[in-house]
Amino acid sequence: MQLISGFIDTYLRLNKIEKEKFQTELGTLITEEKEEVMQIVTSWMEEGIERGIEREKNLIIRQINRKLGQINLELETKIRSLNIEIMESLGEAIFDLETVADLQQWLDNL
């Protein structure tokens, strides 16, 4: 498994030529091996996406805390439960918010 982990880690950083070579090599594998490799690649991509979303949520929480002061845990939990599209809208709306009450009103209007 460590070999596969290292392989995927390397694959995620391939340049265009290396990616083309990988696709060619993948074409030489038998169907069962292809499916296994693609499942691993997909799971690593999903994990990367989840990490990215979590980082974005952390950033927006930090921005809110910096602009409005430390928000309570209940409000933070509510914000963290938002889907990514709404989080992105909140990231833009931060510029229009002046108080925690404004933030609460923005969330109530969802």
N, CA, C and O atoms as a Tinker XYZ file with bonds, in Angstrom:
   440  protein
     1  N      0.822000   -1.191000    0.000000    73     2
     2  CA     0.000000    0.000000    0.000000    64     1     3
     3  C      0.866000    1.256000    0.000000    63     2     4     5
     4  O      0.505000    2.255000   -0.622000    81     3
     5  N      1.995000    1.218000    0.683000    73     3     6
     6  CA     2.871000    2.382000    0.701000    64     5     7
     7  C      3.390000    2.682000   -0.699000    63     6     8     9
     8  O      3.545000    3.844000   -1.073000    81     7
     9  N      3.655000    1.647000   -1.462000    73     7    10
    10  CA     4.101000    1.826000   -2.838000    64     9    11
    11  C      3.026000    2.546000   -3.657000    63    10    12    13
    12  O      3.328000    3.465000   -4.418000    81    11
    13  N      1.785000    2.125000   -3.497000    73    11    14
    14  CA     0.676000    2.761000   -4.204000    64    13    15
    15  C      0.519000    4.203000   -3.735000    63    14    16    17
    16  O      0.303000    5.104000   -4.546000    81    15
    17  N      0.629000    4.419000   -2.432000    73    15    18
    18  CA     0.521000    5.770000   -1.889000    64    17    19
    19  C      1.571000    6.689000   -2.496000    63    18    20    21
    20  O      1.260000    7.808000   -2.903000    81    19
    21  N      2.794000    6.227000   -2.558000    73    19    22
    22  CA     3.862000    7.015000   -3.162000    64    21    23
    23  C      3.616000    7.250000   -4.637000    63    22    24    25
    24  O      3.887000    8.332000   -5.157000    81    23
    25  N      3.105000    6.238000   -5.305000    73    23    26
    26  CA     2.801000    6.356000   -6.723000    64    25    27
    27  C      1.753000    7.440000   -6.967000    63    26    28    29
    28  O      1.929000    8.291000   -7.840000    81    27
    29  N      0.682000    7.412000   -6.210000    73    27    30
    30  CA    -0.387000    8.384000   -6.382000    64    29    31
    31  C      0.115000    9.779000   -6.034000    63    30    32    33
    32  O     -0.201000   10.743000   -6.731000    81    31
    33  N      0.890000    9.892000   -4.968000    73    31    34
    34  CA     1.442000   11.187000   -4.583000    64    33    35
    35  C      2.281000   11.757000   -5.719000    63    34    36    37
    36  O      2.211000   12.950000   -6.016000    81    35
    37  N      3.065000   10.906000   -6.344000    73    35    38
    38  CA     3.876000   11.335000   -7.476000    64    37    39
    39  C      2.986000   11.689000   -8.661000    63    38    40    41
    40  O      3.220000   12.700000   -9.323000    81    39
    41  N      1.972000   10.878000   -8.940000    73    39    42
    42  CA     1.086000   11.118000  -10.070000    64    41    43
    43  C      0.405000   12.478000   -9.970000    63    42    44    45
    44  O      0.258000   13.175000  -10.974000    81    43
    45  N     -0.003000   12.851000   -8.785000    73    43    46
    46  CA    -0.724000   14.106000   -8.630000    64    45    47
    47  C      0.142000   15.314000   -8.952000    63    46    48    49
    48  O     -0.378000   16.425000   -9.064000    81    47
    49  N      1.450000   15.126000   -9.104000    73    47    50
    50  CA     2.356000   16.224000   -9.408000    64    49    51
    51  C      2.989000   16.095000  -10.801000    63    50    52    53
    52  O      3.985000   16.763000  -11.079000    81    51
    53  N      2.448000   15.274000  -11.656000    73    51    54
    54  CA     3.020000   15.059000  -12.982000    64    53    55
    55  C      2.785000   16.257000  -13.891000    63    54    56    57
    56  O      1.764000   16.939000  -13.801000    81    55
    57  N      3.763000   16.498000  -14.776000    73    55    58
    58  CA     3.555000   17.525000  -15.800000    64    57    59
    59  C      2.773000   16.897000  -16.954000    63    58    60    61
    60  O      2.424000   15.718000  -16.897000    81    59
    61  N      2.500000   17.672000  -17.989000    73    59    62
    62  CA     1.654000   17.207000  -19.090000    64    61    63
    63  C      2.221000   15.975000  -19.785000    63    62    64    65
    64  O      1.485000   15.024000  -20.050000    81    63
    65  N      3.513000   15.979000  -20.082000    73    63    66
    66  CA     4.152000   14.845000  -20.766000    64    65    67
    67  C      4.106000   13.601000  -19.888000    63    66    68    69
    68  O      3.829000   12.502000  -20.368000    81    67
    69  N      4.379000   13.781000  -18.598000    73    67    70
    70  CA     4.363000   12.644000  -17.673000    64    69    71
    71  C      2.944000   12.078000  -17.540000    63    70    72    73
    72  O      2.765000   10.863000  -17.450000    81    71
    73  N      1.938000   12.960000  -17.527000    73    71    74
    74  CA     0.555000   12.490000  -17.438000    64    73    75
    75  C      0.178000   11.672000  -18.673000    63    74    76    77
    76  O     -0.506000   10.655000  -18.564000    81    75
    77  N      0.626000   12.121000  -19.846000    73    75    78
    78  CA     0.359000   11.372000  -21.072000    64    77    79
    79  C      1.006000    9.994000  -21.015000    63    78    80    81
    80  O      0.407000    9.001000  -21.426000    81    79
    81  N      2.231000    9.940000  -20.504000    73    79    82
    82  CA     2.923000    8.651000  -20.380000    64    81    83
    83  C      2.177000    7.757000  -19.396000    63    82    84    85
    84  O      2.028000    6.558000  -19.635000    81    83
    85  N      1.707000    8.335000  -18.290000    73    83    86
    86  CA     0.941000    7.565000  -17.314000    64    85    87
    87  C     -0.305000    6.975000  -17.970000    63    86    88    89
    88  O     -0.613000    5.799000  -17.772000    81    87
    89  N     -1.025000    7.784000  -18.752000    73    87    90
    90  CA    -2.222000    7.303000  -19.419000    64    89    91
    91  C     -1.887000    6.156000  -20.382000    63    90    92    93
    92  O     -2.643000    5.191000  -20.490000    81    91
    93  N     -0.755000    6.268000  -21.074000    73    91    94
    94  CA    -0.319000    5.202000  -21.976000    64    93    95
    95  C     -0.029000    3.926000  -21.191000    63    94    96    97
    96  O     -0.464000    2.840000  -21.574000    81    95
    97  N      0.703000    4.064000  -20.098000    73    95    98
    98  CA     1.023000    2.902000  -19.253000    64    97    99
    99  C     -0.245000    2.297000  -18.669000    63    98   100   101
   100  O     -0.379000    1.076000  -18.587000    81    99
   101  N     -1.174000    3.158000  -18.265000    73    99   102
   102  CA    -2.432000    2.672000  -17.712000    64   101   103
   103  C     -3.184000    1.841000  -18.749000    63   102   104   105
   104  O     -3.870000    0.875000  -18.412000    81   103
   105  N     -3.043000    2.231000  -20.013000    73   103   106
   106  CA    -3.690000    1.498000  -21.090000    64   105   107
   107  C     -3.174000    0.075000  -21.250000    63   106   108   109
   108  O     -3.865000   -0.775000  -21.812000    81   107
   109  N     -1.968000   -0.191000  -20.760000    73   107   110
   110  CA    -1.400000   -1.528000  -20.886000    64   109   111
   111  C     -1.838000   -2.469000  -19.767000    63   110   112   113
   112  O     -1.607000   -3.676000  -19.847000    81   111
   113  N     -2.464000   -1.931000  -18.732000    73   111   114
   114  CA    -2.905000   -2.768000  -17.619000    64   113   115
   115  C     -4.160000   -3.541000  -18.001000    63   114   116   117
   116  O     -4.927000   -3.124000  -18.869000    81   115
   117  N     -4.352000   -4.672000  -17.337000    73   115   118
   118  CA    -5.584000   -5.418000  -17.554000    64   117   119
   119  C     -6.719000   -4.681000  -16.838000    63   118   120   121
   120  O     -6.464000   -3.872000  -15.947000    81   119
   121  N     -7.939000   -4.949000  -17.212000    73   119   122
   122  CA    -9.106000   -4.221000  -16.735000    64   121   123
   123  C     -9.174000   -4.151000  -15.210000    63   122   124   125
   124  O     -9.438000   -3.083000  -14.658000    81   123
   125  N     -8.940000   -5.270000  -14.519000    73   123   126
   126  CA    -9.029000   -5.281000  -13.057000    64   125   127
   127  C     -7.993000   -4.349000  -12.436000    63   126   128   129
   128  O     -8.283000   -3.646000  -11.468000    81   127
   129  N     -6.778000   -4.347000  -12.999000    73   127   130
   130  CA    -5.730000   -3.472000  -12.480000    64   129   131
   131  C     -6.076000   -2.009000  -12.731000    63   130   132   133
   132  O     -5.841000   -1.161000  -11.870000    81   131
   133  N     -6.629000   -1.705000  -13.898000    73   131   134
   134  CA    -7.034000   -0.332000  -14.219000    64   133   135
   135  C     -8.059000    0.172000  -13.214000    63   134   136   137
   136  O     -7.942000    1.277000  -12.685000    81   135
   137  N     -9.059000   -0.655000  -12.964000    73   135   138
   138  CA   -10.117000   -0.256000  -12.040000    64   137   139
   139  C     -9.554000    0.018000  -10.656000    63   138   140   141
   140  O     -9.953000    0.984000  -10.005000    81   139
   141  N     -8.631000   -0.819000  -10.199000    73   139   142
   142  CA    -8.034000   -0.634000   -8.877000    64   141   143
   143  C     -7.236000    0.665000   -8.824000    63   142   144   145
   144  O     -7.350000    1.425000   -7.863000    81   143
   145  N     -6.433000    0.921000   -9.847000    73   143   146
   146  CA    -5.635000    2.146000   -9.885000    64   145   147
   147  C     -6.549000    3.362000   -9.926000    63   146   148   149
   148  O     -6.299000    4.340000   -9.222000    81   147
   149  N     -7.593000    3.324000  -10.727000    73   147   150
   150  CA    -8.488000    4.477000  -10.849000    64   149   151
   151  C     -9.273000    4.709000   -9.566000    63   150   152   153
   152  O     -9.564000    5.859000   -9.237000    81   151
   153  N     -9.626000    3.663000   -8.833000    73   151   154
   154  CA   -10.308000    3.832000   -7.556000    64   153   155
   155  C     -9.389000    4.544000   -6.567000    63   154   156   157
   156  O     -9.835000    5.403000   -5.807000    81   155
   157  N     -8.119000    4.189000   -6.579000    73   155   158
   158  CA    -7.162000    4.828000   -5.691000    64   157   159
   159  C     -7.005000    6.295000   -6.071000    63   158   160   161
   160  O     -7.032000    7.167000   -5.202000    81   159
   161  N     -6.843000    6.570000   -7.354000    73   159   162
   162  CA    -6.701000    7.954000   -7.826000    64   161   163
   163  C     -7.933000    8.757000   -7.433000    63   162   164   165
   164  O     -7.813000    9.877000   -6.936000    81   163
   165  N     -9.116000    8.192000   -7.652000    73   163   166
   166  CA   -10.357000    8.886000   -7.337000    64   165   167
   167  C    -10.463000    9.172000   -5.842000    63   166   168   169
   168  O    -10.855000   10.273000   -5.455000    81   167
   169  N    -10.124000    8.211000   -5.003000    73   167   170
   170  CA   -10.234000    8.429000   -3.562000    64   169   171
   171  C     -9.251000    9.502000   -3.098000    63   170   172   173
   172  O     -9.571000   10.288000   -2.206000    81   171
   173  N     -8.063000    9.543000   -3.693000    73   171   174
   174  CA    -7.095000   10.583000   -3.336000    64   173   175
   175  C     -7.572000   11.946000   -3.810000    63   174   176   177
   176  O     -7.378000   12.942000   -3.113000    81   175
   177  N     -8.186000   12.006000   -4.970000    73   175   178
   178  CA    -8.719000   13.275000   -5.468000    64   177   179
   179  C     -9.845000   13.771000   -4.568000    63   178   180   181
   180  O     -9.911000   14.956000   -4.242000    81   179
   181  N    -10.725000   12.864000   -4.172000    73   179   182
   182  CA   -11.818000   13.238000   -3.272000    64   181   183
   183  C    -11.282000   13.750000   -1.947000    63   182   184   185
   184  O    -11.795000   14.730000   -1.408000    81   183
   185  N    -10.260000   13.100000   -1.418000    73   183   186
   186  CA    -9.658000   13.546000   -0.168000    64   185   187
   187  C     -9.047000   14.933000   -0.346000    63   186   188   189
   188  O     -9.161000   15.780000    0.540000    81   187
   189  N     -8.408000   15.165000   -1.469000    73   187   190
   190  CA    -7.831000   16.481000   -1.740000    64   189   191
   191  C     -8.897000   17.556000   -1.831000    63   190   192   193
   192  O     -8.709000   18.666000   -1.335000    81   191
   193  N    -10.005000   17.234000   -2.457000    73   191   194
   194  CA   -11.111000   18.190000   -2.564000    64   193   195
   195  C    -11.657000   18.504000   -1.176000    63   194   196   197
   196  O    -11.898000   19.666000   -0.849000    81   195
   197  N    -11.852000   17.477000   -0.365000    73   195   198
   198  CA   -12.356000   17.687000    0.997000    64   197   199
   199  C    -11.404000   18.555000    1.814000    63   198   200   201
   200  O    -11.843000   19.437000    2.551000    81   199
   201  N    -10.119000   18.311000    1.685000    73   199   202
   202  CA    -9.139000   19.141000    2.393000    64   201   203
   203  C     -9.219000   20.588000    1.931000    63   202   204   205
   204  O     -9.132000   21.508000    2.744000    81   203
   205  N     -9.385000   20.791000    0.639000    73   203   206
   206  CA    -9.510000   22.144000    0.099000    64   205   207
   207  C    -10.731000   22.860000    0.631000    63   206   208   209
   208  O    -10.662000   24.040000    0.974000    81   207
   209  N    -11.844000   22.163000    0.702000    73   207   210
   210  CA   -13.079000   22.746000    1.234000    64   209   211
   211  C    -12.887000   23.103000    2.704000    63   210   212   213
   212  O    -13.301000   24.177000    3.139000    81   211
   213  N    -12.267000   22.217000    3.466000    73   211   214
   214  CA   -12.035000   22.483000    4.888000    64   213   215
   215  C    -11.135000   23.700000    5.067000    63   214   216   217
   216  O    -11.366000   24.517000    5.958000    81   215
   217  N    -10.118000   23.824000    4.234000    73   215   218
   218  CA    -9.230000   24.997000    4.308000    64   217   219
   219  C     -9.992000   26.273000    3.991000    63   218   220   221
   220  O     -9.783000   27.300000    4.639000    81   219
   221  N    -10.880000   26.216000    2.993000    73   219   222
   222  CA   -11.673000   27.393000    2.649000    64   221   223
   223  C    -12.587000   27.786000    3.807000    63   222   224   225
   224  O    -12.720000   28.969000    4.121000    81   223
   225  N    -13.214000   26.801000    4.438000    73   223   226
   226  CA   -14.069000   27.089000    5.591000    64   225   227
   227  C    -13.260000   27.716000    6.724000    63   226   228   229
   228  O    -13.703000   28.678000    7.353000    81   227
   229  N    -12.075000   27.168000    6.980000    73   227   230
   230  CA   -11.218000   27.727000    8.033000    64   229   231
   231  C    -10.853000   29.177000    7.731000    63   230   232   233
   232  O    -10.856000   30.023000    8.625000    81   231
   233  N    -10.541000   29.460000    6.475000    73   231   234
   234  CA   -10.187000   30.816000    6.076000    64   233   235
   235  C    -11.354000   31.774000    6.293000    63   234   236   237
   236  O    -11.166000   32.867000    6.828000    81   235
   237  N    -12.541000   31.378000    5.888000    73   235   238
   238  CA   -13.705000   32.252000    6.035000    64   237   239
   239  C    -14.014000   32.488000    7.511000    63   238   240   241
   240  O    -14.361000   33.604000    7.898000    81   239
   241  N    -13.895000   31.460000    8.331000    73   239   242
   242  CA   -14.099000   31.634000    9.779000    64   241   243
   243  C    -13.070000   32.614000   10.335000    63   242   244   245
   244  O    -13.420000   33.496000   11.119000    81   243
   245  N    -11.813000   32.470000    9.941000    73   243   246
   246  CA   -10.774000   33.398000   10.418000    64   245   247
   247  C    -11.075000   34.826000    9.975000    63   246   248   249
   248  O    -10.900000   35.764000   10.753000    81   247
   249  N    -11.523000   35.000000    8.740000    73   247   250
   250  CA   -11.852000   36.336000    8.241000    64   249   251
   251  C    -13.019000   36.944000    9.022000    63   250   252   253
   252  O    -12.993000   38.126000    9.365000    81   251
   253  N    -14.023000   36.145000    9.295000    73   251   254
   254  CA   -15.168000   36.622000   10.078000    64   253   255
   255  C    -14.703000   37.040000   11.468000    63   254   256   257
   256  O    -15.054000   38.116000   11.952000    81   255
   257  N    -13.908000   36.177000   12.107000    73   255   258
   258  CA   -13.423000   36.495000   13.451000    64   257   259
   259  C    -12.568000   37.761000   13.464000    63   258   260   261
   260  O    -12.618000   38.547000   14.410000    81   259
   261  N    -11.803000   37.943000   12.428000    73   259   262
   262  CA   -10.956000   39.135000   12.363000    64   261   263
   263  C    -11.796000   40.399000   12.152000    63   262   264   265
   264  O    -11.523000   41.439000   12.751000    81   263
   265  N    -12.814000   40.301000   11.302000    73   263   266
   266  CA   -13.621000   41.483000   11.000000    64   265   267
   267  C    -14.645000   41.789000   12.087000    63   266   268   269
   268  O    -14.830000   42.949000   12.455000    81   267
   269  N    -15.313000   40.755000   12.605000    73   267   270
   270  CA   -16.433000   40.966000   13.520000    64   269   271
   271  C    -16.111000   40.654000   14.974000    63   270   272   273
   272  O    -16.925000   40.916000   15.860000    81   271
   273  N    -14.950000   40.106000   15.224000    73   271   274
   274  CA   -14.629000   39.624000   16.570000    64   273   275
   275  C    -14.971000   38.142000   16.666000    63   274   276   277
   276  O    -15.669000   37.592000   15.815000    81   275
   277  N    -14.476000   37.525000   17.695000    73   275   278
   278  CA   -14.666000   36.080000   17.867000    64   277   279
   279  C    -16.149000   35.731000   17.942000    63   278   280   281
   280  O    -16.863000   36.216000   18.819000    81   279
   281  N    -16.610000   34.886000   17.016000    73   279   282
   282  CA   -18.007000   34.452000   17.034000    64   281   283
   283  C    -18.140000   33.244000   17.949000    63   282   284   285
   284  O    -17.165000   32.547000   18.226000    81   283
   285  N    -19.371000   33.008000   18.415000    73   283   286
   286  CA   -19.575000   31.879000   19.326000    64   285   287
   287  C    -19.547000   30.551000   18.566000    63   286   288   289
   288  O    -19.688000   30.511000   17.344000    81   287
   289  N    -19.364000   29.482000   19.315000    73   287   290
   290  CA   -19.216000   28.145000   18.731000    64   289   291
   291  C    -20.467000   27.723000   17.957000    63   290   292   293
   292  O    -20.359000   27.070000   16.919000    81   291
   293  N    -21.635000   28.086000   18.445000    73   291   294
   294  CA   -22.878000   27.726000   17.754000    64   293   295
   295  C    -22.934000   28.346000   16.364000    63   294   296   297
   296  O    -23.311000   27.680000   15.400000    81   295
   297  N    -22.564000   29.603000   16.258000    73   295   298
   298  CA   -22.560000   30.285000   14.969000    64   297   299
   299  C    -21.482000   29.706000   14.052000    63   298   300   301
   300  O    -21.704000   29.529000   12.855000    81   299
   301  N    -20.320000   29.415000   14.623000    73   299   302
   302  CA   -19.252000   28.804000   13.824000    64   301   303
   303  C    -19.680000   27.446000   13.287000    63   302   304   305
   304  O    -19.421000   27.126000   12.126000    81   303
   305  N    -20.323000   26.660000   14.110000    73   303   306
   306  CA   -20.806000   25.334000   13.685000    64   305   307
   307  C    -21.822000   25.467000   12.556000    63   306   308   309
   308  O    -21.812000   24.690000   11.601000    81   307
   309  N    -22.696000   26.461000   12.676000    73   307   310
   310  CA   -23.690000   26.694000   11.627000    64   309   311
   311  C    -23.002000   27.048000   10.316000    63   310   312   313
   312  O    -23.385000   26.559000    9.253000    81   311
   313  N    -21.991000   27.895000   10.395000    73   311   314
   314  CA   -21.256000   28.299000    9.189000    64   313   315
   315  C    -20.530000   27.100000    8.582000    63   314   316   317
   316  O    -20.560000   26.912000    7.366000    81   315
   317  N    -19.885000   26.297000    9.409000    73   315   318
   318  CA   -19.136000   25.134000    8.906000    64   317   319
   319  C    -20.048000   24.109000    8.239000    63   318   320   321
   320  O    -19.585000   23.313000    7.422000    81   319
   321  N    -21.329000   24.119000    8.573000    73   319   322
   322  CA   -22.254000   23.145000    7.978000    64   321   323
   323  C    -22.755000   23.575000    6.598000    63   322   324   325
   324  O    -23.428000   22.803000    5.915000    81   323
   325  N    -22.430000   24.800000    6.188000    73   323   326
   326  CA   -22.879000   25.291000    4.883000    64   325   327
   327  C    -22.193000   24.536000    3.753000    63   326   328   329
   328  O    -21.056000   24.087000    3.901000    81   327
   329  N    -22.882000   24.396000    2.628000    73   327   330
   330  CA   -22.235000   23.772000    1.471000    64   329   331
   331  C    -21.260000   24.769000    0.852000    63   330   332   333
   332  O    -21.281000   25.956000    1.177000    81   331
   333  N    -20.424000   24.284000   -0.023000    73   331   334
   334  CA   -19.316000   25.084000   -0.550000    64   333   335
   335  C    -19.803000   26.308000   -1.330000    63   334   336   337
   336  O    -19.178000   27.366000   -1.255000    81   335
   337  N    -20.896000   26.187000   -2.069000    73   335   338
   338  CA   -21.391000   27.332000   -2.834000    64   337   339
   339  C    -21.822000   28.461000   -1.907000    63   338   340   341
   340  O    -21.537000   29.628000   -2.175000    81   339
   341  N    -22.499000   28.124000   -0.836000    73   339   342
   342  CA   -22.947000   29.143000    0.114000    64   341   343
   343  C    -21.753000   29.706000    0.878000    63   342   344   345
   344  O    -21.718000   30.898000    1.182000    81   343
   345  N    -20.770000   28.853000    1.191000    73   343   346
   346  CA   -19.554000   29.342000    1.851000    64   345   347
   347  C    -18.854000   30.373000    0.981000    63   346   348   349
   348  O    -18.365000   31.385000    1.482000    81   347
   349  N    -18.806000   30.120000   -0.308000    73   347   350
   350  CA   -18.171000   31.073000   -1.220000    64   349   351
   351  C    -18.947000   32.387000   -1.254000    63   350   352   353
   352  O    -18.348000   33.461000   -1.303000    81   351
   353  N    -20.271000   32.306000   -1.228000    73   351   354
   354  CA   -21.089000   33.519000   -1.170000    64   353   355
   355  C    -20.840000   34.280000    0.126000    63   354   356   357
   356  O    -20.767000   35.509000    0.130000    81   355
   357  N    -20.712000   33.547000    1.217000    73   355   358
   358  CA   -20.411000   34.178000    2.503000    64   357   359
   359  C    -19.048000   34.849000    2.462000    63   358   360   361
   360  O    -18.867000   35.936000    3.010000    81   359
   361  N    -18.086000   34.199000    1.809000    73   359   362
   362  CA   -16.757000   34.794000    1.673000    64   361   363
   363  C    -16.804000   36.146000    0.980000    63   362   364   365
   364  O    -16.026000   37.041000    1.310000    81   363
   365  N    -17.706000   36.299000    0.028000    73   363   366
   366  CA   -17.885000   37.580000   -0.652000    64   365   367
   367  C    -18.701000   38.546000    0.200000    63   366   368   369
   368  O    -18.437000   39.749000    0.210000    81   367
   369  N    -19.690000   38.017000    0.913000    73   367   370
   370  CA   -20.574000   38.865000    1.722000    64   369   371
   371  C    -19.856000   39.467000    2.933000    63   370   372   373
   372  O    -20.309000   40.468000    3.487000    81   371
   373  N    -18.748000   38.864000    3.341000    73   371   374
   374  CA   -18.011000   39.369000    4.501000    64   373   375
   375  C    -17.727000   40.861000    4.355000    63   374   376   377
   376  O    -17.729000   41.592000    5.346000    81   375
   377  N    -17.485000   41.312000    3.136000    73   375   378
   378  CA   -17.171000   42.724000    2.893000    64   377   379
   379  C    -18.336000   43.647000    3.241000    63   378   380   381
   380  O    -18.135000   44.825000    3.536000    81   379
   381  N    -19.559000   43.107000    3.205000    73   379   382
   382  CA   -20.749000   43.911000    3.485000    64   381   383
   383  C    -21.214000   43.802000    4.933000    63   382   384   385
   384  O    -22.078000   44.569000    5.358000    81   383
   385  N    -20.667000   42.878000    5.684000    73   383   386
   386  CA   -21.094000   42.660000    7.070000    64   385   387
   387  C    -20.321000   43.576000    8.016000    63   386   388   389
   388  O    -19.108000   43.744000    7.886000    81   387
   389  N    -21.039000   44.160000    8.961000    73   387   390
   390  CA   -20.398000   45.058000    9.929000    64   389   391
   391  C    -20.448000   44.516000   11.355000    63   390   392   393
   392  O    -19.598000   44.849000   12.181000    81   391
   393  N    -21.452000   43.677000   11.642000    73   391   394
   394  CA   -21.623000   43.164000   12.999000    64   393   395
   395  C    -21.976000   41.677000   12.954000    63   394   396   397
   396  O    -22.303000   41.130000   11.901000    81   395
   397  N    -21.902000   41.047000   14.112000    73   395   398
   398  CA   -22.318000   39.640000   14.218000    64   397   399
   399  C    -23.809000   39.536000   13.910000    63   398   400   401
   400  O    -24.255000   38.529000   13.358000    81   399
   401  N    -24.579000   40.553000   14.256000    73   399   402
   402  CA   -26.013000   40.559000   13.944000    64   401   403
   403  C    -26.223000   40.562000   12.431000    63   402   404   405
   404  O    -27.137000   39.906000   11.933000    81   403
   405  N    -25.389000   41.291000   11.702000    73   403   406
   406  CA   -25.466000   41.274000   10.231000    64   405   407
   407  C    -25.191000   39.873000    9.699000    63   406   408   409
   408  O    -25.866000   39.398000    8.787000    81   407
   409  N    -24.198000   39.225000   10.277000    73   407   410
   410  CA   -23.848000   37.854000    9.874000    64   409   411
   411  C    -25.025000   36.919000   10.144000    63   410   412   413
   412  O    -25.390000   36.107000    9.294000    81   411
   413  N    -25.610000   37.039000   11.328000    73   411   414
   414  CA   -26.743000   36.182000   11.689000    64   413   415
   415  C    -27.905000   36.418000   10.745000    63   414   416   417
   416  O    -28.556000   35.466000   10.316000    81   415
   417  N    -28.174000   37.669000   10.415000    73   415   418
   418  CA   -29.248000   37.993000    9.483000    64   417   419
   419  C    -28.967000   37.409000    8.103000    63   418   420   421
   420  O    -29.872000   36.884000    7.455000    81   419
   421  N    -27.713000   37.497000    7.648000    73   419   422
   422  CA   -27.337000   36.933000    6.354000    64   421   423
   423  C    -27.608000   35.439000    6.342000    63   422   424   425
   424  O    -28.151000   34.908000    5.373000    81   423
   425  N    -27.232000   34.765000    7.415000    73   423   426
   426  CA   -27.456000   33.315000    7.512000    64   425   427
   427  C    -28.936000   32.984000    7.591000    63   426   428   429
   428  O    -29.389000   31.994000    7.017000    81   427
   429  N    -29.695000   33.820000    8.306000    73   427   430
   430  CA   -31.153000   33.576000    8.438000    64   429   431
   431  C    -31.868000   33.735000    7.110000    63   430   432   433
   432  O    -32.930000   33.148000    6.903000    81   431
   433  N    -31.297000   34.526000    6.203000    73   431   434
   434  CA   -31.930000   34.770000    4.905000    64   433   435
   435  C    -31.600000   33.713000    3.859000    63   434   436   437
   436  O    -32.026000   33.837000    2.710000    81   435
   437  N    -30.859000   32.689000    4.224000    73   435   438
   438  CA   -30.513000   31.636000    3.263000    64   437   439
   439  C    -31.735000   30.832000    2.874000    63   438   440
   440  O    -31.633000   29.903000    2.073000    81   439
